[in-house]
């Protein structure tokens, strides 16, 4: 509705000087050319891309110039000008500003990070186990949503994932490990290898 009111107000403001000046087509064309020059100066290189305000003013000024002269005066084809005018008027009736987004709302980023953290800490957990743990923590989420988050992150199903993480390995073996060392070994060919020893 605001766009429609702006359009009508601008059209009236532009037509008042035209009536006072006896609707001289040359002056109307001069207004249009001045606006076009402003647009072209703003974009010196490449194709001319008109912004929303430019389209608005070209549509308003089109009411002052007879249609048979449009091809001579306007920098765009008459069909393009009419299409811009239709879109401008249609904004009043399409209710796009009040339209709600369709579909399921996106999962919160904190919950998504929690799913990925749980999957990283225990690679054997599948999407149903992670969903159960989240439900216990008070985060209601569907198993299919957990599966979608894991799939988007490139984490496959639990049985196909790799072995335990370093944290799991060291936690499980902590009591049996007396010492661990990481040291370099130089070979006869001059290459250096790194070895890790557990006792």
Secondary structure, 3 states (H helix, E strand, C coil): CHHHHHHHHHHHHHHHHHHHCCCCHHHHHHHHHHHHHHHHHHCCCCCCCCCHHHHHHHHHHCCCCCHHHHHHHCCCCHHHHHHHHHHHHHCCCCCCCCCCCCCCCCCCHHHHHHHHHHHHHCCCCCHHHHHHHHHHCCCCCCHHHHHHHHHHCCCCCHHHCCCCCHHHHHHHHCCCCCCEEEEEEECCCCCEEEEEEEC
